[in-house]
């Protein structure tokens, strides 16, 4: 069970604090690294777009939505890769079955 960690952040030049689980702080640091910003910039941007609730609650929702969107993008990329590769995979499977080739030899045969 994680314990909440209290940290100070700057939001539009004003110091405030947020209490988040250590895992949430880790996720927030990862987001900042990916987006090439610091935690204060991210908190300030979130504050500009926040319509209700507390900054801490809005941050938890933001973190969840950020990684949910990243997961959906990854799944979409994987599906596009699978669709693009399916003709080659079928050709390799055919070459393997018809010629008794190993998968590696089939890949060479399909590429020509």
Secondary structure, 3 states (H helix, E strand, C coil): CCCEEEEEEEECCEEEEEEEEHHHHHHHHHHHHHHCCCHHHHHHHHHHHCCCCCHHHHHHHHHHHHHHHHHHHHHHHHHHHHHHHHHHHHHHHHHHHHHCCCHHHHHHHHHC
